[in-house]
């Protein structure tokens, strides 16, 4: 079964749907914040020209998603699937951008979990390529269970991976913890 690069995914906090040409202004209202890009390798994406290139690349990738806040229905960022390899049974999740108003874990965590659940319907492994300077992204991918591999990729980025089995085990552990909390047991 072929990977669906642009699904519509919905959680309690975020919805992700295929990025469209008409989303440029809404996404730029998020991306225009220079602090979002301070740890990224391309720090010009908050400028119109830098954003225009980022947006064109996102559309051309065929896997970009616009992320909206479920409550407000406003755009809060984007992310994408990329680099599907049938031979490795793997896809990359990356290029995630979120408004600073939605930083702190809950929104990005839910987005990543939605994307991972979707990916693991098609592949056995997901890779995240992260710039060594991007500490926020390194923390975020570790929070969803991705593990740093030994070797960086050819562009010098750190490579984190998570397998379907590890992800499902982590989700089972989280659900068990929630059940204990609801029943009043100590965790």
Beta strands, then each sheet from edge to edge (+ up, - down):
strand 1: 9-10
strand 2: 14-18
strand 3: 64-69
strand 4: 75-85
strand 5: 90-98
strand 6: 125-130
strand 7: 147-148
strand 8: 158-163
sheet 1: 1+ 2- 3+ 4- 5+ 6+ 8- 7+
end
